[in-house]
Amino acid sequence: MEINANKFSNKEVTVTYDPCTCKLSGRCYKELPEVFMDSVIPWVDLEGAPAEAIQEQVNRCPTGALKFHYKNPPVKVSKEEQKQKAKKALAY
């Protein structure tokens, strides 16, 4: 029998859950109960915490059953680029 991963999305992020990989450690709902719940359906509420907190918790999943994806990943800007932008802004 094939079981498809569950997918939870909001405007910013998507979290997927693979029930075949999960070992039910409970770490997700014990450490971030505002998002992951053990007795409510749907059991994932992505509005319960900031995306960064959700990402951190998903990264703690011991089996990798939870995966996290930004819909539009934040752009990382180097310190040098930040300095150049600041200089340009001051020049105006």
C-alpha positions as CSV (number, residue, x, y, z in Angstrom):
1,M,0.0,0.0,0.0
2,E,1.4,3.4,-0.9
3,I,1.0,6.3,1.5
4,N,1.6,9.8,0.2
5,A,3.3,12.4,2.2
6,N,1.0,15.0,3.8
7,K,1.5,18.6,2.7
8,F,0.7,21.7,4.7
9,S,1.1,25.2,3.3
10,N,0.5,28.8,4.0
11,K,1.5,31.9,1.9
12,E,5.1,31.7,3.1
13,V,6.1,28.0,3.6
14,T,5.3,24.4,3.0
15,V,5.9,21.5,5.4
16,T,5.6,17.9,4.3
17,Y,5.2,14.9,6.5
18,D,6.1,11.3,5.4
19,P,4.1,8.9,7.7
20,C,6.2,6.0,6.5
21,T,9.4,7.6,7.8
22,C,8.1,8.9,11.1
23,K,8.9,6.9,14.2
24,L,6.4,9.0,16.3
25,S,9.0,10.4,18.7
26,G,6.7,13.3,19.4
27,R,9.5,15.8,19.3
28,C,7.7,18.1,17.0
29,Y,4.6,18.6,19.1
30,K,6.4,18.5,22.4
31,E,8.8,21.3,21.4
32,L,6.5,23.4,19.2
33,P,2.9,22.7,20.2
34,E,1.7,26.0,18.7
35,V,2.3,24.4,15.3
36,F,2.4,20.6,15.7
37,M,-0.5,19.1,17.6
38,D,-1.1,15.4,18.6
39,S,-4.9,15.4,18.9
40,V,-6.3,17.8,16.3
41,I,-6.8,17.4,12.6
42,P,-5.2,19.0,10.7
43,W,-2.4,18.5,13.1
44,V,-0.1,21.2,11.6
45,D,-1.0,24.9,11.9
46,L,1.7,26.9,10.1
47,E,0.2,30.1,11.4
48,G,1.1,29.1,15.0
49,A,4.7,30.4,14.9
50,P,7.1,32.3,12.6
51,A,8.6,30.5,9.7
52,E,12.1,30.5,11.2
53,A,10.8,28.7,14.3
54,I,9.0,26.1,12.2
55,Q,12.1,25.5,10.1
56,E,14.2,25.1,13.2
57,Q,11.8,22.5,14.6
58,V,11.5,20.6,11.3
59,N,15.3,20.4,11.2
60,R,15.2,18.7,14.6
61,C,13.0,15.9,13.3
62,P,15.1,12.8,14.2
63,T,13.9,10.7,11.2
64,G,13.6,13.4,8.5
65,A,9.9,12.7,8.2
66,L,9.2,16.4,8.3
67,K,10.6,18.6,5.5
68,F,10.4,22.4,5.2
69,H,10.4,24.6,2.1
70,Y,10.1,28.4,1.6
71,K,7.8,29.3,-1.3
72,N,10.0,32.3,-2.0
73,P,13.3,31.6,-0.2
74,P,14.8,34.7,1.5
75,V,17.7,36.2,-0.4
76,K,21.0,36.1,1.5
77,V,23.0,39.3,1.1
78,S,26.7,39.3,2.0
79,K,28.1,42.0,4.3
80,E,30.0,43.5,1.4
81,E,26.7,43.8,-0.6
82,Q,25.1,45.4,2.4
83,K,27.9,48.0,2.7
84,Q,27.6,48.8,-1.0
85,K,23.9,49.3,-0.8
86,A,24.3,51.5,2.2
87,K,26.9,53.6,0.4
88,K,24.6,54.0,-2.6
89,A,21.6,55.0,-0.3
90,L,23.8,57.6,1.4
91,A,24.9,59.0,-1.9
92,Y,21.4,60.1,-2.8
